[in-house]
Amino acid sequence: MMNPSTETNEREAPGAQVCERCGATFRCGALAGDASCWCASLPALPLDRLRPGIRCLCPACLTTEAGRGTTSS
């Protein structure tokens, strides 16, 4: 079980975000003031897969979403 004070600190850290899909806390480099964010290394999602009003996804969920539909059957 996570210590509540540790979880609070992670959510208050510069660039802290909560994944819209799974609720995991992760760091957004763009919001933290880094030169780039980890997500810049992933392929951009097609416009038809972007959802208005949805914020960032964590590395695991964005990697999964970026991999969806890239293989043909």
PDB file of N, CA, C and O in Angstrom:
ATOM      1  N   MET A   1       0.844  -1.184   0.000  1.00  0.00           N
ATOM      2  CA  MET A   1       0.000   0.000   0.000  1.00  0.00           C
ATOM      3  C   MET A   1       0.884   1.240   0.000  1.00  0.00           C
ATOM      4  O   MET A   1       1.891   1.290   0.706  1.00  0.00           O
ATOM      5  N   MET A   2       0.508   2.234  -0.788  1.00  0.00           N
ATOM      6  CA  MET A   2       1.297   3.457  -0.896  1.00  0.00           C
ATOM      7  C   MET A   2       1.020   4.375   0.283  1.00  0.00           C
ATOM      8  O   MET A   2      -0.125   4.514   0.715  1.00  0.00           O
ATOM      9  N   ASN A   3       2.051   4.989   0.793  1.00  0.00           N
ATOM     10  CA  ASN A   3       1.935   5.954   1.864  1.00  0.00           C
ATOM     11  C   ASN A   3       1.187   7.180   1.334  1.00  0.00           C
ATOM     12  O   ASN A   3       1.600   7.736   0.316  1.00  0.00           O
ATOM     13  N   PRO A   4       0.096   7.630   1.985  1.00  0.00           N
ATOM     14  CA  PRO A   4      -0.663   8.781   1.483  1.00  0.00           C
ATOM     15  C   PRO A   4       0.185  10.030   1.301  1.00  0.00           C
ATOM     16  O   PRO A   4      -0.050  10.785   0.358  1.00  0.00           O
ATOM     17  N   SER A   5       1.155  10.274   2.164  1.00  0.00           N
ATOM     18  CA  SER A   5       1.981  11.472   2.006  1.00  0.00           C
ATOM     19  C   SER A   5       2.882  11.342   0.788  1.00  0.00           C
ATOM     20  O   SER A   5       3.181  12.348   0.145  1.00  0.00           O
ATOM     21  N   THR A   6       3.327  10.130   0.450  1.00  0.00           N
ATOM     22  CA  THR A   6       4.131   9.919  -0.740  1.00  0.00           C
ATOM     23  C   THR A   6       3.292  10.173  -1.986  1.00  0.00           C
ATOM     24  O   THR A   6       3.754  10.815  -2.930  1.00  0.00           O
ATOM     25  N   GLU A   7       2.052   9.669  -1.991  1.00  0.00           N
ATOM     26  CA  GLU A   7       1.178   9.881  -3.132  1.00  0.00           C
ATOM     27  C   GLU A   7       0.891  11.364  -3.311  1.00  0.00           C
ATOM     28  O   GLU A   7       0.901  11.853  -4.441  1.00  0.00           O
ATOM     29  N   THR A   8       0.636  12.093  -2.232  1.00  0.00           N
ATOM     30  CA  THR A   8       0.390  13.523  -2.302  1.00  0.00           C
ATOM     31  C   THR A   8       1.597  14.237  -2.876  1.00  0.00           C
ATOM     32  O   THR A   8       1.442  15.103  -3.737  1.00  0.00           O
ATOM     33  N   ASN A   9       2.810  13.892  -2.418  1.00  0.00           N
ATOM     34  CA  ASN A   9       4.023  14.528  -2.926  1.00  0.00           C
ATOM     35  C   ASN A   9       4.195  14.281  -4.415  1.00  0.00           C
ATOM     36  O   ASN A   9       4.580  15.195  -5.144  1.00  0.00           O
ATOM     37  N   GLU A  10       3.917  13.065  -4.889  1.00  0.00           N
ATOM     38  CA  GLU A  10       4.045  12.754  -6.310  1.00  0.00           C
ATOM     39  C   GLU A  10       3.065  13.582  -7.125  1.00  0.00           C
ATOM     40  O   GLU A  10       3.411  14.053  -8.209  1.00  0.00           O
ATOM     41  N   ARG A  11       1.863  13.766  -6.631  1.00  0.00           N
ATOM     42  CA  ARG A  11       0.854  14.521  -7.369  1.00  0.00           C
ATOM     43  C   ARG A  11       1.122  16.018  -7.342  1.00  0.00           C
ATOM     44  O   ARG A  11       0.607  16.748  -8.189  1.00  0.00           O
ATOM     45  N   GLU A  12       1.914  16.489  -6.391  1.00  0.00           N
ATOM     46  CA  GLU A  12       2.228  17.912  -6.295  1.00  0.00           C
ATOM     47  C   GLU A  12       3.564  18.258  -6.934  1.00  0.00           C
ATOM     48  O   GLU A  12       3.901  19.438  -7.022  1.00  0.00           O
ATOM     49  N   ALA A  13       4.333  17.279  -7.383  1.00  0.00           N
ATOM     50  CA  ALA A  13       5.636  17.521  -7.992  1.00  0.00           C
ATOM     51  C   ALA A  13       5.462  18.281  -9.305  1.00  0.00           C
ATOM     52  O   ALA A  13       4.424  18.158  -9.956  1.00  0.00           O
ATOM     53  N   PRO A  14       6.476  19.073  -9.705  1.00  0.00           N
ATOM     54  CA  PRO A  14       6.374  19.795 -10.975  1.00  0.00           C
ATOM     55  C   PRO A  14       6.092  18.836 -12.134  1.00  0.00           C
ATOM     56  O   PRO A  14       6.791  17.837 -12.307  1.00  0.00           O
ATOM     57  N   GLY A  15       5.076  19.145 -12.916  1.00  0.00           N
ATOM     58  CA  GLY A  15       4.728  18.329 -14.057  1.00  0.00           C
ATOM     59  C   GLY A  15       3.904  17.104 -13.723  1.00  0.00           C
ATOM     60  O   GLY A  15       3.648  16.280 -14.601  1.00  0.00           O
ATOM     61  N   ALA A  16       3.481  16.962 -12.474  1.00  0.00           N
ATOM     62  CA  ALA A  16       2.707  15.774 -12.087  1.00  0.00           C
ATOM     63  C   ALA A  16       1.358  15.768 -12.794  1.00  0.00           C
ATOM     64  O   ALA A  16       0.656  16.778 -12.830  1.00  0.00           O
ATOM     65  N   GLN A  17       1.010  14.622 -13.351  1.00  0.00           N
ATOM     66  CA  GLN A  17      -0.250  14.430 -14.045  1.00  0.00           C
ATOM     67  C   GLN A  17      -0.871  13.120 -13.581  1.00  0.00           C
ATOM     68  O   GLN A  17      -0.176  12.246 -13.063  1.00  0.00           O
ATOM     69  N   VAL A  18      -2.161  12.987 -13.762  1.00  0.00           N
ATOM     70  CA  VAL A  18      -2.863  11.746 -13.468  1.00  0.00           C
ATOM     71  C   VAL A  18      -3.409  11.243 -14.792  1.00  0.00           C
ATOM     72  O   VAL A  18      -4.094  11.974 -15.506  1.00  0.00           O
ATOM     73  N   CYS A  19      -3.109  10.008 -15.115  1.00  0.00           N
ATOM     74  CA  CYS A  19      -3.535   9.406 -16.376  1.00  0.00           C
ATOM     75  C   CYS A  19      -5.052   9.371 -16.466  1.00  0.00           C
ATOM     76  O   CYS A  19      -5.729   8.919 -15.542  1.00  0.00           O
ATOM     77  N   GLU A  20      -5.583   9.853 -17.590  1.00  0.00           N
ATOM     78  CA  GLU A  20      -7.022   9.852 -17.824  1.00  0.00           C
ATOM     79  C   GLU A  20      -7.588   8.436 -17.919  1.00  0.00           C
ATOM     80  O   GLU A  20      -8.762   8.214 -17.626  1.00  0.00           O
ATOM     81  N   ARG A  21      -6.752   7.479 -18.328  1.00  0.00           N
ATOM     82  CA  ARG A  21      -7.246   6.116 -18.534  1.00  0.00           C
ATOM     83  C   ARG A  21      -7.154   5.273 -17.272  1.00  0.00           C
ATOM     84  O   ARG A  21      -8.150   4.677 -16.863  1.00  0.00           O
ATOM     85  N   CYS A  22      -5.969   5.206 -16.638  1.00  0.00           N
ATOM     86  CA  CYS A  22      -5.790   4.263 -15.525  1.00  0.00           C
ATOM     87  C   CYS A  22      -5.635   4.924 -14.158  1.00  0.00           C
ATOM     88  O   CYS A  22      -5.679   4.235 -13.139  1.00  0.00           O
ATOM     89  N   GLY A  23      -5.455   6.239 -14.113  1.00  0.00           N
ATOM     90  CA  GLY A  23      -5.327   6.945 -12.845  1.00  0.00           C
ATOM     91  C   GLY A  23      -3.923   6.980 -12.262  1.00  0.00           C
ATOM     92  O   GLY A  23      -3.723   7.494 -11.162  1.00  0.00           O
ATOM     93  N   ALA A  24      -2.944   6.437 -12.990  1.00  0.00           N
ATOM     94  CA  ALA A  24      -1.561   6.445 -12.507  1.00  0.00           C
ATOM     95  C   ALA A  24      -1.008   7.869 -12.512  1.00  0.00           C
ATOM     96  O   ALA A  24      -1.348   8.672 -13.381  1.00  0.00           O
ATOM     97  N   THR A  25      -0.164   8.169 -11.546  1.00  0.00           N
ATOM     98  CA  THR A  25       0.514   9.453 -11.502  1.00  0.00           C
ATOM     99  C   THR A  25       1.813   9.328 -12.287  1.00  0.00           C
ATOM    100  O   THR A  25       2.548   8.353 -12.128  1.00  0.00           O
ATOM    101  N   PHE A  26       2.094  10.315 -13.135  1.00  0.00           N
ATOM    102  CA  PHE A  26       3.316  10.319 -13.924  1.00  0.00           C
ATOM    103  C   PHE A  26       3.778  11.757 -14.108  1.00  0.00           C
ATOM    104  O   PHE A  26       3.058  12.693 -13.762  1.00  0.00           O
ATOM    105  N   ARG A  27       4.974  11.933 -14.649  1.00  0.00           N
ATOM    106  CA  ARG A  27       5.576  13.249 -14.811  1.00  0.00           C
ATOM    107  C   ARG A  27       5.506  13.694 -16.265  1.00  0.00           C
ATOM    108  O   ARG A  27       5.920  12.961 -17.163  1.00  0.00           O
ATOM    109  N   CYS A  28       4.984  14.885 -16.496  1.00  0.00           N
ATOM    110  CA  CYS A  28       4.939  15.487 -17.820  1.00  0.00           C
ATOM    111  C   CYS A  28       6.104  16.468 -17.917  1.00  0.00           C
ATOM    112  O   CYS A  28       6.130  17.487 -17.227  1.00  0.00           O
ATOM    113  N   GLY A  29       7.052  16.153 -18.769  1.00  0.00           N
ATOM    114  CA  GLY A  29       8.229  17.006 -18.933  1.00  0.00           C
ATOM    115  C   GLY A  29       7.886  18.388 -19.458  1.00  0.00           C
ATOM    116  O   GLY A  29       8.519  19.371 -19.074  1.00  0.00           O
ATOM    117  N   ALA A  30       6.881  18.477 -20.340  1.00  0.00           N
ATOM    118  CA  ALA A  30       6.483  19.771 -20.889  1.00  0.00           C
ATOM    119  C   ALA A  30       5.961  20.689 -19.788  1.00  0.00           C
ATOM    120  O   ALA A  30       6.318  21.866 -19.745  1.00  0.00           O
ATOM    121  N   LEU A  31       5.120  20.164 -18.900  1.00  0.00           N
ATOM    122  CA  LEU A  31       4.591  20.969 -17.801  1.00  0.00           C
ATOM    123  C   LEU A  31       5.642  21.267 -16.742  1.00  0.00           C
ATOM    124  O   LEU A  31       5.567  22.283 -16.050  1.00  0.00           O
ATOM    125  N   ALA A  32       6.626  20.374 -16.618  1.00  0.00           N
ATOM    126  CA  ALA A  32       7.681  20.561 -15.622  1.00  0.00           C
ATOM    127  C   ALA A  32       8.738  21.558 -16.102  1.00  0.00           C
ATOM    128  O   ALA A  32       9.596  21.975 -15.323  1.00  0.00           O
ATOM    129  N   GLY A  33       8.681  21.940 -17.381  1.00  0.00           N
ATOM    130  CA  GLY A  33       9.635  22.907 -17.916  1.00  0.00           C
ATOM    131  C   GLY A  33      10.848  22.274 -18.571  1.00  0.00           C
ATOM    132  O   GLY A  33      11.820  22.970 -18.867  1.00  0.00           O
ATOM    133  N   ASP A  34      10.810  20.953 -18.807  1.00  0.00           N
ATOM    134  CA  ASP A  34      11.914  20.288 -19.499  1.00  0.00           C
ATOM    135  C   ASP A  34      11.932  20.720 -20.964  1.00  0.00           C
ATOM    136  O   ASP A  34      10.956  21.275 -21.468  1.00  0.00           O
ATOM    137  N   ALA A  35      13.045  20.462 -21.638  1.00  0.00           N
ATOM    138  CA  ALA A  35      13.151  20.780 -23.062  1.00  0.00           C
ATOM    139  C   ALA A  35      12.150  19.971 -23.877  1.00  0.00           C
ATOM    140  O   ALA A  35      11.626  20.457 -24.879  1.00  0.00           O
ATOM    141  N   SER A  36      11.882  18.741 -23.453  1.00  0.00           N
ATOM    142  CA  SER A  36      10.876  17.912 -24.109  1.00  0.00           C
ATOM    143  C   SER A  36      10.329  16.917 -23.099  1.00  0.00           C
ATOM    144  O   SER A  36      10.859  16.768 -21.998  1.00  0.00           O
ATOM    145  N   CYS A  37       9.273  16.249 -23.491  1.00  0.00           N
ATOM    146  CA  CYS A  37       8.646  15.263 -22.622  1.00  0.00           C
ATOM    147  C   CYS A  37       8.903  13.869 -23.175  1.00  0.00           C
ATOM    148  O   CYS A  37       9.207  13.720 -24.359  1.00  0.00           O
ATOM    149  N   TRP A  38       8.787  12.860 -22.345  1.00  0.00           N
ATOM    150  CA  TRP A  38       8.969  11.474 -22.758  1.00  0.00           C
ATOM    151  C   TRP A  38       8.034  11.122 -23.906  1.00  0.00           C
ATOM    152  O   TRP A  38       8.380  10.290 -24.745  1.00  0.00           O
ATOM    153  N   CYS A  39       6.860  11.738 -23.960  1.00  0.00           N
ATOM    154  CA  CYS A  39       5.887  11.385 -24.991  1.00  0.00           C
ATOM    155  C   CYS A  39       6.324  11.808 -26.389  1.00  0.00           C
ATOM    156  O   CYS A  39       5.825  11.282 -27.383  1.00  0.00           O
ATOM    157  N   ALA A  40       7.255  12.758 -26.469  1.00  0.00           N
ATOM    158  CA  ALA A  40       7.741  13.210 -27.776  1.00  0.00           C
ATOM    159  C   ALA A  40       8.499  12.117 -28.512  1.00  0.00           C
ATOM    160  O   ALA A  40       8.683  12.206 -29.726  1.00  0.00           O
ATOM    161  N   SER A  41       8.946  11.084 -27.796  1.00  0.00           N
ATOM    162  CA  SER A  41       9.677   9.991 -28.430  1.00  0.00           C
ATOM    163  C   SER A  41       8.744   8.943 -29.036  1.00  0.00           C
ATOM    164  O   SER A  41       9.203   8.032 -29.725  1.00  0.00           O
ATOM    165  N   LEU A  42       7.438   9.066 -28.784  1.00  0.00           N
ATOM    166  CA  LEU A  42       6.459   8.128 -29.339  1.00  0.00           C
ATOM    167  C   LEU A  42       5.872   8.698 -30.621  1.00  0.00           C
ATOM    168  O   LEU A  42       5.858   9.915 -30.807  1.00  0.00           O
ATOM    169  N   PRO A  43       5.386   7.829 -31.510  1.00  0.00           N
ATOM    170  CA  PRO A  43       4.720   8.342 -32.711  1.00  0.00           C
ATOM    171  C   PRO A  43       3.473   9.135 -32.321  1.00  0.00           C
ATOM    172  O   PRO A  43       2.800   8.809 -31.344  1.00  0.00           O
ATOM    173  N   ALA A  44       3.179  10.164 -33.085  1.00  0.00           N
ATOM    174  CA  ALA A  44       1.972  10.955 -32.826  1.00  0.00           C
ATOM    175  C   ALA A  44       0.741  10.111 -33.109  1.00  0.00           C
ATOM    176  O   ALA A  44       0.730   9.310 -34.045  1.00  0.00           O
ATOM    177  N   LEU A  45      -0.291  10.290 -32.303  1.00  0.00           N
ATOM    178  CA  LEU A  45      -1.548   9.579 -32.549  1.00  0.00           C
ATOM    179  C   LEU A  45      -2.267  10.227 -33.729  1.00  0.00           C
ATOM    180  O   LEU A  45      -2.215  11.447 -33.887  1.00  0.00           O
ATOM    181  N   PRO A  46      -2.932   9.434 -34.554  1.00  0.00           N
ATOM    182  CA  PRO A  46      -3.726  10.007 -35.641  1.00  0.00           C
ATOM    183  C   PRO A  46      -4.830  10.901 -35.068  1.00  0.00           C
ATOM    184  O   PRO A  46      -5.336  10.650 -33.974  1.00  0.00           O
ATOM    185  N   LEU A  47      -5.193  11.938 -35.809  1.00  0.00           N
ATOM    186  CA  LEU A  47      -6.211  12.875 -35.337  1.00  0.00           C
ATOM    187  C   LEU A  47      -7.522  12.193 -34.977  1.00  0.00           C
ATOM    188  O   LEU A  47      -8.206  12.617 -34.046  1.00  0.00           O
ATOM    189  N   ASP A  48      -7.878  11.142 -35.704  1.00  0.00           N
ATOM    190  CA  ASP A  48      -9.148  10.470 -35.417  1.00  0.00           C
ATOM    191  C   ASP A  48      -9.123   9.694 -34.102  1.00  0.00           C
ATOM    192  O   ASP A  48     -10.169   9.238 -33.640  1.00  0.00           O
ATOM    193  N   ARG A  49      -7.947   9.535 -33.492  1.00  0.00           N
ATOM    194  CA  ARG A  49      -7.845   8.828 -32.208  1.00  0.00           C
ATOM    195  C   ARG A  49      -7.728   9.791 -31.034  1.00  0.00           C
ATOM    196  O   ARG A  49      -7.748   9.358 -29.882  1.00  0.00           O
ATOM    197  N   LEU A  50      -7.606  11.090 -31.301  1.00  0.00           N
ATOM    198  CA  LEU A  50      -7.557  12.077 -30.225  1.00  0.00           C
ATOM    199  C   LEU A  50      -8.978  12.386 -29.787  1.00  0.00           C
ATOM    200  O   LEU A  50      -9.885  12.479 -30.614  1.00  0.00           O
ATOM    201  N   ARG A  51      -9.165  12.543 -28.500  1.00  0.00           N
ATOM    202  CA  ARG A  51     -10.494  12.803 -27.951  1.00  0.00           C
ATOM    203  C   ARG A  51     -10.513  14.190 -27.304  1.00  0.00           C
ATOM    204  O   ARG A  51      -9.689  14.465 -26.432  1.00  0.00           O
ATOM    205  N   PRO A  52     -11.433  15.068 -27.710  1.00  0.00           N
ATOM    206  CA  PRO A  52     -11.531  16.386 -27.083  1.00  0.00           C
ATOM    207  C   PRO A  52     -11.742  16.261 -25.582  1.00  0.00           C
ATOM    208  O   PRO A  52     -12.525  15.429 -25.124  1.00  0.00           O
ATOM    209  N   GLY A  53     -11.051  17.077 -24.831  1.00  0.00           N
ATOM    210  CA  GLY A  53     -11.214  17.102 -23.381  1.00  0.00           C
ATOM    211  C   GLY A  53     -10.395  16.072 -22.627  1.00  0.00           C
ATOM    212  O   GLY A  53     -10.333  16.127 -21.399  1.00  0.00           O
ATOM    213  N   ILE A  54      -9.764  15.135 -23.322  1.00  0.00           N
ATOM    214  CA  ILE A  54      -8.944  14.123 -22.657  1.00  0.00           C
ATOM    215  C   ILE A  54      -7.538  14.669 -22.510  1.00  0.00           C
ATOM    216  O   ILE A  54      -6.938  15.148 -23.472  1.00  0.00           O
ATOM    217  N   ARG A  55      -7.028  14.592 -21.308  1.00  0.00           N
ATOM    218  CA  ARG A  55      -5.675  15.072 -21.052  1.00  0.00           C
ATOM    219  C   ARG A  55      -4.680  13.953 -21.287  1.00  0.00           C
ATOM    220  O   ARG A  55      -4.995  12.960 -21.942  1.00  0.00           O
ATOM    221  N   CYS A  56      -3.490  14.111 -20.758  1.00  0.00           N
ATOM    222  CA  CYS A  56      -2.386  13.174 -20.993  1.00  0.00           C
ATOM    223  C   CYS A  56      -2.667  11.764 -20.477  1.00  0.00           C
ATOM    224  O   CYS A  56      -3.433  11.557 -19.536  1.00  0.00           O
ATOM    225  N   LEU A  57      -2.016  10.810 -21.133  1.00  0.00           N
ATOM    226  CA  LEU A  57      -2.015   9.427 -20.683  1.00  0.00           C
ATOM    227  C   LEU A  57      -0.631   9.116 -20.130  1.00  0.00           C
ATOM    228  O   LEU A  57       0.355   9.736 -20.530  1.00  0.00           O
ATOM    229  N   CYS A  58      -0.556   8.156 -19.210  1.00  0.00           N
ATOM    230  CA  CYS A  58       0.729   7.739 -18.645  1.00  0.00           C
ATOM    231  C   CYS A  58       1.542   7.007 -19.720  1.00  0.00           C
ATOM    232  O   CYS A  58       0.992   6.644 -20.760  1.00  0.00           O
ATOM    233  N   PRO A  59       2.835   6.787 -19.489  1.00  0.00           N
ATOM    234  CA  PRO A  59       3.655   6.097 -20.480  1.00  0.00           C
ATOM    235  C   PRO A  59       3.078   4.747 -20.922  1.00  0.00           C
ATOM    236  O   PRO A  59       3.083   4.437 -22.113  1.00  0.00           O
ATOM    237  N   ALA A  60       2.586   3.952 -19.987  1.00  0.00           N
ATOM    238  CA  ALA A  60       2.056   2.633 -20.349  1.00  0.00           C
ATOM    239  C   ALA A  60       0.814   2.757 -21.223  1.00  0.00           C
ATOM    240  O   ALA A  60       0.713   2.074 -22.242  1.00  0.00           O
ATOM    241  N   CYS A  61      -0.123   3.604 -20.850  1.00  0.00           N
ATOM    242  CA  CYS A  61      -1.360   3.744 -21.618  1.00  0.00           C
ATOM    243  C   CYS A  61      -1.117   4.400 -22.970  1.00  0.00           C
ATOM    244  O   CYS A  61      -1.722   3.992 -23.961  1.00  0.00           O
ATOM    245  N   LEU A  62      -0.248   5.405 -23.038  1.00  0.00           N
ATOM    246  CA  LEU A  62       0.027   6.054 -24.318  1.00  0.00           C
ATOM    247  C   LEU A  62       0.768   5.106 -25.252  1.00  0.00           C
ATOM    248  O   LEU A  62       0.507   5.098 -26.455  1.00  0.00           O
ATOM    249  N   THR A  63       1.683   4.311 -24.719  1.00  0.00           N
ATOM    250  CA  THR A  63       2.390   3.317 -25.540  1.00  0.00           C
ATOM    251  C   THR A  63       1.398   2.310 -26.109  1.00  0.00           C
ATOM    252  O   THR A  63       1.481   1.946 -27.282  1.00  0.00           O
ATOM    253  N   THR A  64       0.461   1.859 -25.279  1.00  0.00           N
ATOM    254  CA  THR A  64      -0.573   0.933 -25.739  1.00  0.00           C
ATOM    255  C   THR A  64      -1.423   1.586 -26.818  1.00  0.00           C
ATOM    256  O   THR A  64      -1.681   0.974 -27.855  1.00  0.00           O
ATOM    257  N   GLU A  65      -1.861   2.814 -26.590  1.00  0.00           N
ATOM    258  CA  GLU A  65      -2.705   3.515 -27.553  1.00  0.00           C
ATOM    259  C   GLU A  65      -1.953   3.769 -28.859  1.00  0.00           C
ATOM    260  O   GLU A  65      -2.536   3.651 -29.936  1.00  0.00           O
ATOM    261  N   ALA A  66      -0.686   4.111 -28.780  1.00  0.00           N
ATOM    262  CA  ALA A  66       0.109   4.361 -29.987  1.00  0.00           C
ATOM    263  C   ALA A  66       0.288   3.085 -30.795  1.00  0.00           C
ATOM    264  O   ALA A  66       0.411   3.143 -32.018  1.00  0.00           O
ATOM    265  N   GLY A  67       0.304   1.930 -30.129  1.00  0.00           N
ATOM    266  CA  GLY A  67       0.470   0.653 -30.810  1.00  0.00           C
ATOM    267  C   GLY A  67      -0.802   0.097 -31.402  1.00  0.00           C
ATOM    268  O   GLY A  67      -0.755  -0.801 -32.242  1.00  0.00           O
ATOM    269  N   ARG A  68      -1.948   0.620 -30.976  1.00  0.00           N
ATOM    270  CA  ARG A  68      -3.229   0.124 -31.491  1.00  0.00           C
ATOM    271  C   ARG A  68      -3.415   0.511 -32.947  1.00  0.00           C
ATOM    272  O   ARG A  68      -3.178   1.657 -33.329  1.00  0.00           O
ATOM    273  N   GLY A  69      -3.834  -0.433 -33.743  1.00  0.00           N
ATOM    274  CA  GLY A  69      -4.171  -0.150 -35.129  1.00  0.00           C
ATOM    275  C   GLY A  69      -2.986   0.050 -36.053  1.00  0.00           C
ATOM    276  O   GLY A  69      -3.162   0.454 -37.203  1.00  0.00           O
ATOM    277  N   THR A  70      -1.767  -0.228 -35.568  1.00  0.00           N
ATOM    278  CA  THR A  70      -0.600  -0.037 -36.429  1.00  0.00           C
ATOM    279  C   THR A  70      -0.259  -1.279 -37.218  1.00  0.00           C
ATOM    280  O   THR A  70       0.575  -1.233 -38.123  1.00  0.00           O
ATOM    281  N   THR A  71      -0.899  -2.396 -36.884  1.00  0.00           N
ATOM    282  CA  THR A  71      -0.623  -3.628 -37.630  1.00  0.00           C
ATOM    283  C   THR A  71      -1.819  -3.935 -38.508  1.00  0.00           C
ATOM    284  O   THR A  71      -2.962  -3.723 -38.103  1.00  0.00           O
ATOM    285  N   SER A  72      -1.570  -4.424 -39.683  1.00  0.00           N
ATOM    286  CA  SER A  72      -2.693  -4.778 -40.569  1.00  0.00           C
ATOM    287  C   SER A  72      -2.945  -6.265 -40.471  1.00  0.00           C
ATOM    288  O   SER A  72      -2.024  -7.053 -40.258  1.00  0.00           O
ATOM    289  N   SER A  73      -4.231  -6.650 -40.633  1.00  0.00           N
ATOM    290  CA  SER A  73      -4.555  -8.068 -40.556  1.00  0.00           C
ATOM    291  C   SER A  73      -5.058  -8.588 -41.869  1.00  0.00           C
ATOM    292  O   SER A  73      -5.379  -9.771 -41.982  1.00  0.00           O
TER     293      SER A  73
END
